[in-house]
Amino acid sequence: MRIVLLGAPGSGKGTQSQRLMQAEHIPQVSTGDLLRAAVARGTELGRKAKEAMDGGRLVADELVLGLIRERLAEPDARRGFILDGFPRNLAQAQALDRLLATLRQPLDAVVQLEVDYGELVRRISGRRTCADCGRVFNLFTCPEQLSENQLCPRTGAPHRLIQRPDDNEATVTERLRVYDEQTRPLIEFYRARGLLRTINAEGEVDEVTRRLEQALHAMGRPKAAKSVSGPGGKSRSPRRGGARQEAPRRAAKSASSVRRKPAATNRAASKGKPARRAPGRTGTGGRRSARRARR
Ligand code: AMP
């Protein structure tokens, strides 16, 4: 099972990848995590990547592609993988296609996690990560005390929660802009290949996981383990025919959910108001692509 999770920063790619990883026993490959590890180790690659990361911009393609090539060559990726935060632009998506063609391991599915702009900002501001095991918590959905009371599997001590340096307001705005400009075109790229499903990634985490499982199931995958928090069932080999189904219409309509003005939504978020849904893009493109995908 080879999956890409596509979505803006804060859409829950990391959280859902971790759950899917447990259920399917395949690794989560997060370029953000790989880059942060390189920065923390002070490697040459880390030094080169740091400036772009601190500014909320994309790290140079050749650096990221080098990391991905190395990571996908590791033995645990042979049974499959979940790509989280990669690809992030068309050049990376094309390079991934070529790499996977060489490995004779094409993608099975690309799932877009759709979240309203205001909700993204709210989630990012509440996001905390365990400095030791990397598990992601959110203060809004999982109060700090609760997560600190849980034990870190790495250290055996309570999780040590930190806020990522690039989760500050200015950088978040730039990351969302970069997503809209460079990553969003991948929705069309993968839809045209019949690989795309879009799910509503707002609401309870468990509910989003259920939608994700359903989307993968609809792409011809067996249903993931019933409980994503416990060990899951074994995966069978994918049936590719299912990949031609079109994503739900609502999703095609609001692909550009990061276009809202940050200041207004930020204010709403900080007051704890529910975020309003961004006005959707025209659904015509989605229907056209659906016809193309069905051909
Ligand atoms: P993430 O943890 O996925 O939000 O990524 C954090 C930061 O790492 C991003 O804002 C980028 O600066 C960098 N980054 C992560 N993945 C990529 C990628 N595929 N291409 C370029 N830069 C990336």
Residues whose N, C-alpha, C, O or C-beta is under 5 A from the ligand:
A	BS01	AMP	P9 T31 G32 D33 L35 A52 M53 G56 R57 L58 V59 V64 D84 G85 F86 P87 R88 R175
